[in-house]
Amino acid sequence: MNGVATLPESGFDVRFSLWRHGDAAVRAMPNTHLGDRVLGGDVADEAHQIHQSGARFVSVEPVVDLGGRPGTEHMIPVLSFIRELTSYGLEVDWRAQLEPGGPEWWVFSHLFPPAVLEGPRGDEVLAAWRARYHMRRCFLRRGPGFVQIRDRRHAGLRRLTISDGPHRLPADVHERLRGRGDRGRRQRHRVVQGRRARLRGGVRRGPRR
């Protein structure tokens, strides 16, 4: 895992729209809509550019299947994109679909809550998601010779400390995180969420919160 999610060559387009503000009344005012785009390339860089543009509300078009079933791999970059936007503190307007027998909702609870959640107990789950959501539910902190994942998505605080050794983050990830100031700290926050998902089975086999 290199911390960079890109769109697969599947012909699946992820369309999104940008606004300066999340309030619906403000979005109706002139000069608040910053345009419509199609996601492509490095989703981390795309999210950074969106934040730099002054956008603070992003509406993502496709319904995101959270079931993790074979054939839904094209959803992974969409979730990664939402994760990246969340890490910048942006509001994300997106719709999600739970599936019977799929991952528990809390696997995704570090993401900005969806506007609509379809599937089993969708309204109940969405209310709980919104009530419990806060920034930094799952993030990474880096110290001399170690990185630590701090995960509050479920059942209190869990920590995973990776010291220098066979299970440390790949060297290319450390290189990207080194010497980037504020952006580096945000990138560390984003890298952990993707890596934590994979360390625990995460998005690939049916994301866990």
Phi and psi in degrees as GROMACS dihedral restraints (atoms count N, CA, C in turn):
[ dihedral_restraints ]
;  ai    aj    ak    al  type     phi  dphi    fc
    3     4     5     6     1  -111.6    20    10
    4     5     6     7     1     6.7    20    10
    6     7     8     9     1    78.9    20    10
    7     8     9    10     1     0.7    20    10
    9    10    11    12     1  -116.8    20    10
   10    11    12    13     1   119.5    20    10
   12    13    14    15     1  -102.2    20    10
   13    14    15    16     1   131.9    20    10
   15    16    17    18     1  -126.9    20    10
   16    17    18    19     1   158.9    20    10
   18    19    20    21     1   -74.5    20    10
   19    20    21    22     1   135.7    20    10
   21    22    23    24     1   -72.4    20    10
   22    23    24    25     1   160.8    20    10
   24    25    26    27     1   -82.8    20    10
   25    26    27    28     1    72.0    20    10
   27    28    29    30     1  -117.3    20    10
   28    29    30    31     1    -2.9    20    10
   30    31    32    33     1    76.6    20    10
   31    32    33    34     1     8.2    20    10
   33    34    35    36     1   -90.9    20    10
   34    35    36    37     1   116.7    20    10
   36    37    38    39     1   -95.3    20    10
   37    38    39    40     1   135.1    20    10
   39    40    41    42     1  -107.4    20    10
   40    41    42    43     1   108.9    20    10
   42    43    44    45     1  -101.5    20    10
   43    44    45    46     1   143.2    20    10
   45    46    47    48     1  -148.8    20    10
   46    47    48    49     1   158.0    20    10
   48    49    50    51     1  -125.2    20    10
   49    50    51    52     1   150.3    20    10
   51    52    53    54     1  -120.2    20    10
   52    53    54    55     1   139.2    20    10
   54    55    56    57     1  -135.0    20    10
   55    56    57    58     1   158.2    20    10
   57    58    59    60     1   -76.5    20    10
   58    59    60    61     1   -21.1    20    10
   60    61    62    63     1  -146.2    20    10
   61    62    63    64     1   151.3    20    10
   63    64    65    66     1   -86.5    20    10
   64    65    66    67     1   -19.9    20    10
   66    67    68    69     1   -69.1    20    10
   67    68    69    70     1   132.2    20    10
   69    70    71    72     1   -61.3    20    10
   70    71    72    73     1   -38.3    20    10
   72    73    74    75     1   -65.7    20    10
   73    74    75    76     1   -38.8    20    10
   75    76    77    78     1   -69.5    20    10
   76    77    78    79     1   -38.8    20    10
   78    79    80    81     1   -63.5    20    10
   79    80    81    82     1   -23.1    20    10
   81    82    83    84     1   -78.5    20    10
   82    83    84    85     1    -9.9    20    10
   84    85    86    87     1   -79.7    20    10
   85    86    87    88     1   157.6    20    10
   87    88    89    90     1   -62.0    20    10
   88    89    90    91     1   148.5    20    10
   90    91    92    93     1    66.7    20    10
   91    92    93    94     1    19.3    20    10
   93    94    95    96     1  -100.1    20    10
   94    95    96    97     1   -21.5    20    10
   96    97    98    99     1   -84.2    20    10
   97    98    99   100     1   122.5    20    10
   99   100   101   102     1  -100.5    20    10
  100   101   102   103     1     7.8    20    10
  102   103   104   105     1   116.2    20    10
  103   104   105   106     1   171.3    20    10
  105   106   107   108     1  -118.3    20    10
  106   107   108   109     1   142.9    20    10
  108   109   110   111     1  -140.8    20    10
  109   110   111   112     1   168.4    20    10
  111   112   113   114     1  -115.7    20    10
  112   113   114   115     1   128.8    20    10
  114   115   116   117     1   -68.9    20    10
  115   116   117   118     1   138.3    20    10
  117   118   119   120     1  -159.7    20    10
  118   119   120   121     1   153.9    20    10
  120   121   122   123     1    76.1    20    10
  121   122   123   124     1  -143.8    20    10
  123   124   125   126     1   -78.3    20    10
  124   125   126   127     1   113.5    20    10
  126   127   128   129     1   -68.8    20    10
  127   128   129   130     1   -29.0    20    10
  129   130   131   132     1   -65.1    20    10
  130   131   132   133     1   -43.8    20    10
  132   133   134   135     1   -67.8    20    10
  133   134   135   136     1   -37.0    20    10
  135   136   137   138     1   -61.0    20    10
  136   137   138   139     1   -45.2    20    10
  138   139   140   141     1   -63.7    20    10
  139   140   141   142     1   -38.8    20    10
  141   142   143   144     1   -61.6    20    10
  142   143   144   145     1   -44.3    20    10
  144   145   146   147     1   -65.2    20    10
  145   146   147   148     1   -37.6    20    10
  147   148   149   150     1   -62.3    20    10
  148   149   150   151     1   -45.8    20    10
  150   151   152   153     1   -62.3    20    10
  151   152   153   154     1   -42.9    20    10
  153   154   155   156     1   -63.8    20    10
  154   155   156   157     1   -27.0    20    10
  156   157   158   159     1   -73.0    20    10
  157   158   159   160     1   -12.8    20    10
  159   160   161   162     1    97.1    20    10
  160   161   162   163     1    -1.2    20    10
  162   163   164   165     1   -69.3    20    10
  163   164   165   166     1   141.5    20    10
  165   166   167   168     1  -130.3    20    10
  166   167   168   169     1     0.4    20    10
  168   169   170   171     1  -140.7    20    10
  169   170   171   172     1   125.3    20    10
  171   172   173   174     1  -126.4    20    10
  172   173   174   175     1   126.0    20    10
  174   175   176   177     1  -104.2    20    10
  175   176   177   178     1   120.4    20    10
  177   178   179   180     1  -103.4    20    10
  178   179   180   181     1   129.8    20    10
  180   181   182   183     1   -75.5    20    10
  181   182   183   184     1   -51.4    20    10
  183   184   185   186     1   -71.9    20    10
  184   185   186   187     1   148.2    20    10
  186   187   188   189     1   -71.2    20    10
  187   188   189   190     1   130.4    20    10
  189   190   191   192     1   -95.0    20    10
  190   191   192   193     1   118.1    20    10
  192   193   194   195     1   -79.1    20    10
  193   194   195   196     1   116.7    20    10
  195   196   197   198     1   -96.0    20    10
  196   197   198   199     1    10.6    20    10
  198   199   200   201     1   -75.2    20    10
  199   200   201   202     1   -22.6    20    10
  201   202   203   204     1    68.2    20    10
  202   203   204   205     1    23.6    20    10
  204   205   206   207     1   -80.6    20    10
  205   206   207   208     1   158.2    20    10
  207   208   209   210     1   -55.2    20    10
  208   209   210   211     1   138.0    20    10
  210   211   212   213     1    96.8    20    10
  211   212   213   214     1    -4.9    20    10
  213   214   215   216     1  -111.1    20    10
  214   215   216   217     1    19.6    20    10
  216   217   218   219     1   -61.0    20    10
  217   218   219   220     1   -25.4    20    10
  219   220   221   222     1   -67.3    20    10
  220   221   222   223     1   -10.5    20    10
  222   223   224   225     1   -80.1    20    10
  223   224   225   226     1   -17.4    20    10
  225   226   227   228     1   -60.5    20    10
  226   227   228   229     1   -48.1    20    10
  228   229   230   231     1   -63.6    20    10
  229   230   231   232     1   -30.0    20    10
  231   232   233   234     1   -65.1    20    10
  232   233   234   235     1   -46.2    20    10
  234   235   236   237     1   -62.9    20    10
  235   236   237   238     1   -38.8    20    10
  237   238   239   240     1   -62.6    20    10
  238   239   240   241     1   -39.9    20    10
  240   241   242   243     1   -63.3    20    10
  241   242   243   244     1   -45.3    20    10
  243   244   245   246     1   -62.5    20    10
  244   245   246   247     1   -39.8    20    10
  246   247   248   249     1   -60.8    20    10
  247   248   249   250     1   -45.0    20    10
  249   250   251   252     1   -62.6    20    10
  250   251   252   253     1   -44.5    20    10
  252   253   254   255     1   -62.2    20    10
  253   254   255   256     1   -41.6    20    10
  255   256   257   258     1   -59.4    20    10
  256   257   258   259     1   -38.8    20    10
  258   259   260   261     1   -67.1    20    10
  259   260   261   262     1   -20.9    20    10
  261   262   263   264     1   -91.0    20    10
  262   263   264   265     1     1.3    20    10
  264   265   266   267     1    78.5    20    10
  265   266   267   268     1    19.3    20    10
  267   268   269   270     1   -82.3    20    10
  268   269   270   271     1   149.3    20    10
  270   271   272   273     1   -79.4    20    10
  271   272   273   274     1   134.9    20    10
  273   274   275   276     1  -122.8    20    10
  274   275   276   277     1   121.5    20    10
  276   277   278   279     1   -95.3    20    10
  277   278   279   280     1   106.6    20    10
  279   280   281   282     1  -145.3    20    10
  280   281   282   283     1   161.1    20    10
  282   283   284   285     1  -119.3    20    10
  283   284   285   286     1   143.3    20    10
  285   286   287   288     1  -132.8    20    10
  286   287   288   289     1   158.1    20    10
  288   289   290   291     1  -128.7    20    10
  289   290   291   292     1   116.1    20    10
  291   292   293   294     1   -84.0    20    10
  292   293   294   295     1   152.2    20    10
  294   295   296   297     1  -125.2    20    10
  295   296   297   298     1   141.2    20    10
  297   298   299   300     1   -56.2    20    10
  298   299   300   301     1   132.2    20    10
  300   301   302   303     1    80.7    20    10
  301   302   303   304     1    -0.3    20    10
  303   304   305   306     1   -83.9    20    10
  304   305   306   307     1  -173.8    20    10
  306   307   308   309     1   -62.3    20    10
  307   308   309   310     1   153.1    20    10
  309   310   311   312     1   -66.6    20    10
  310   311   312   313     1   149.4    20    10
  312   313   314   315     1   -60.3    20    10
  313   314   315   316     1   -31.7    20    10
  315   316   317   318     1   -66.6    20    10
  316   317   318   319     1   -16.5    20    10
  318   319   320   321     1   -56.6    20    10
  319   320   321   322     1   -31.6    20    10
  321   322   323   324     1  -102.8    20    10
  322   323   324   325     1     5.6    20    10
  324   325   326   327     1   -73.6    20    10
  325   326   327   328     1    -3.2    20    10
  327   328   329   330     1   -81.0    20    10
  328   329   330   331     1    -8.2    20    10
  330   331   332   333     1   -89.0    20    10
  331   332   333   334     1   151.5    20    10
  333   334   335   336     1   -55.6    20    10
  334   335   336   337     1   132.5    20    10
  336   337   338   339     1   -59.9    20    10
  337   338   339   340     1   141.0    20    10
  339   340   341   342     1   -68.1    20    10
  340   341   342   343     1   158.9    20    10
  342   343   344   345     1   -74.2    20    10
  343   344   345   346     1   -34.0    20    10
  345   346   347   348     1  -136.3    20    10
  346   347   348   349     1   136.0    20    10
  348   349   350   351     1  -126.8    20    10
  349   350   351   352     1   109.4    20    10
  351   352   353   354     1   -90.2    20    10
  352   353   354   355     1   161.4    20    10
  354   355   356   357     1   107.9    20    10
  355   356   357   358     1  -170.5    20    10
  357   358   359   360     1   -56.6    20    10
  358   359   360   361     1   124.7    20    10
  360   361   362   363     1    54.1    20    10
  361   362   363   364     1    35.6    20    10
  363   364   365   366     1   -57.0    20    10
  364   365   366   367     1   -47.5    20    10
  366   367   368   369     1   -65.7    20    10
  367   368   369   370     1   -40.8    20    10
  369   370   371   372     1   -64.9    20    10
  370   371   372   373     1   -45.3    20    10
  372   373   374   375     1   -64.6    20    10
  373   374   375   376     1   -41.9    20    10
  375   376   377   378     1   -63.4    20    10
  376   377   378   379     1   -39.1    20    10
  378   379   380   381     1   -62.0    20    10
  379   380   381   382     1   -41.6    20    10
  381   382   383   384     1   -67.5    20    10
  382   383   384   385     1   -40.6    20    10
  384   385   386   387     1   -59.1    20    10
  385   386   387   388     1   -48.7    20    10
  387   388   389   390     1   -64.6    20    10
  388   389   390   391     1   -38.8    20    10
  390   391   392   393     1   -67.0    20    10
  391   392   393   394     1   -33.0    20    10
  393   394   395   396     1   -96.8    20    10
  394   395   396   397     1   -10.7    20    10
  396   397   398   399     1   -68.3    20    10
  397   398   399   400     1   138.7    20    10
  399   400   401   402     1  -157.8    20    10
  400   401   402   403     1   161.1    20    10
  402   403   404   405     1   -63.8    20    10
  403   404   405   406     1   153.0    20    10
  405   406   407   408     1    64.7    20    10
  406   407   408   409     1    38.3    20    10
  408   409   410   411     1   -72.4    20    10
  409   410   411   412     1   -24.9    20    10
  411   412   413   414     1  -148.4    20    10
  412   413   414   415     1   112.5    20    10
  414   415   416   417     1  -150.3    20    10
  415   416   417   418     1   174.1    20    10
  417   418   419   420     1  -121.6    20    10
  418   419   420   421     1   137.5    20    10
  420   421   422   423     1  -119.5    20    10
  421   422   423   424     1   144.7    20    10
  423   424   425   426     1  -119.7    20    10
  424   425   426   427     1   132.4    20    10
  426   427   428   429     1  -131.0    20    10
  427   428   429   430     1  -176.0    20    10
  429   430   431   432     1   -62.8    20    10
  430   431   432   433     1   112.4    20    10
  432   433   434   435     1    79.4    20    10
  433   434   435   436     1     8.7    20    10
  435   436   437   438     1  -155.8    20    10
  436   437   438   439     1   161.2    20    10
  438   439   440   441     1  -130.0    20    10
  439   440   441   442     1   148.9    20    10
  441   442   443   444     1  -130.2    20    10
  442   443   444   445     1   129.3    20    10
  444   445   446   447     1   -93.7    20    10
  445   446   447   448     1   126.8    20    10
  447   448   449   450     1  -115.4    20    10
  448   449   450   451     1   114.7    20    10
  450   451   452   453     1  -120.3    20    10
  451   452   453   454     1   114.1    20    10
  453   454   455   456     1  -111.9    20    10
  454   455   456   457     1    20.7    20    10
  456   457   458   459     1   -70.1    20    10
  457   458   459   460     1   -26.1    20    10
  459   460   461   462     1  -154.7    20    10
  460   461   462   463     1   133.0    20    10
  462   463   464   465     1    58.0    20    10
  463   464   465   466     1    50.1    20    10
  465   466   467   468     1    81.5    20    10
  466   467   468   469     1  -162.9    20    10
  468   469   470   471     1   -89.5    20    10
  469   470   471   472     1   127.9    20    10
  471   472   473   474     1  -118.6    20    10
  472   473   474   475     1   141.9    20    10
  474   475   476   477     1  -122.1    20    10
  475   476   477   478     1   140.2    20    10
  477   478   479   480     1  -129.1    20    10
  478   479   480   481     1   111.8    20    10
  480   481   482   483     1  -103.0    20    10
  481   482   483   484     1   127.5    20    10
  483   484   485   486     1  -114.4    20    10
  484   485   486   487     1   110.4    20    10
  486   487   488   489     1   -93.7    20    10
  487   488   489   490     1   172.9    20    10
  489   490   491   492     1   -59.0    20    10
  490   491   492   493     1   121.3    20    10
  492   493   494   495     1   165.9    20    10
  493   494   495   496     1  -165.7    20    10
  495   496   497   498     1   -66.6    20    10
  496   497   498   499     1   -17.9    20    10
  498   499   500   501     1  -108.1    20    10
  499   500   501   502     1    13.6    20    10
  501   502   503   504     1   -71.1    20    10
  502   503   504   505     1   165.5    20    10
  504   505   506   507     1   -62.5    20    10
  505   506   507   508     1   147.2    20    10
  507   508   509   510     1   -56.9    20    10
  508   509   510   511     1   150.7    20    10
  510   511   512   513     1   -60.2    20    10
  511   512   513   514     1   -34.6    20    10
  513   514   515   516     1   -68.4    20    10
  514   515   516   517     1   -29.8    20    10
  516   517   518   519     1   -68.6    20    10
  517   518   519   520     1   -46.7    20    10
  519   520   521   522     1   -57.5    20    10
  520   521   522   523     1   -39.5    20    10
  522   523   524   525     1   -64.1    20    10
  523   524   525   526     1   -41.1    20    10
  525   526   527   528     1   -68.7    20    10
  526   527   528   529     1   -30.4    20    10
  528   529   530   531     1   -82.4    20    10
  529   530   531   532     1   -16.2    20    10
  531   532   533   534     1   -81.0    20    10
  532   533   534   535     1   129.8    20    10
  534   535   536   537     1    72.1    20    10
  535   536   537   538     1    32.8    20    10
  537   538   539   540     1  -113.2    20    10
  538   539   540   541     1    10.1    20    10
  540   541   542   543     1    58.3    20    10
  541   542   543   544     1  -137.3    20    10
  543   544   545   546     1   -60.7    20    10
  544   545   546   547     1   -39.9    20    10
  546   547   548   549     1   -65.7    20    10
  547   548   549   550     1   -36.1    20    10
  549   550   551   552     1   -61.9    20    10
  550   551   552   553     1   -40.2    20    10
  552   553   554   555     1   -65.7    20    10
  553   554   555   556     1   -39.1    20    10
  555   556   557   558     1   -66.4    20    10
  556   557   558   559     1   -39.2    20    10
  558   559   560   561     1   -64.8    20    10
  559   560   561   562     1   -38.0    20    10
  561   562   563   564     1   -60.4    20    10
  562   563   564   565     1   -41.4    20    10
  564   565   566   567     1   -58.9    20    10
  565   566   567   568     1   -41.5    20    10
  567   568   569   570     1   -74.0    20    10
  568   569   570   571     1   -42.7    20    10
  570   571   572   573     1   -58.6    20    10
  571   572   573   574     1   -41.5    20    10
  573   574   575   576     1   -62.3    20    10
  574   575   576   577     1   -37.5    20    10
  576   577   578   579     1   -65.9    20    10
  577   578   579   580     1   -42.8    20    10
  579   580   581   582     1   -67.8    20    10
  580   581   582   583     1   -41.1    20    10
  582   583   584   585     1   -70.3    20    10
  583   584   585   586     1   -39.4    20    10
  585   586   587   588     1   -60.4    20    10
  586   587   588   589     1   -40.9    20    10
  588   589   590   591     1   -59.8    20    10
  589   590   591   592     1   -41.3    20    10
  591   592   593   594     1   -75.5    20    10
  592   593   594   595     1   -36.6    20    10
  594   595   596   597     1   -61.7    20    10
  595   596   597   598     1   -31.0    20    10
  597   598   599   600     1  -108.8    20    10
  598   599   600   601     1    20.4    20    10
  600   601   602   603     1    94.0    20    10
  601   602   603   604     1   -29.4    20    10
  603   604   605   606     1    21.6    20    10
  604   605   606   607     1  -142.3    20    10
  606   607   608   609     1   -61.2    20    10
  607   608   609   610     1   -32.1    20    10
  609   610   611   612     1   -65.7    20    10
  610   611   612   613     1   -38.1    20    10
  612   613   614   615     1  -107.6    20    10
  613   614   615   616     1     9.7    20    10
  615   616   617   618     1   122.7    20    10
  616   617   618   619     1    88.6    20    10
  618   619   620   621     1   -44.9    20    10
  619   620   621   622     1   144.1    20    10
  621   622   623   624     1  -106.5    20    10
  622   623   624   625     1   149.2    20    10
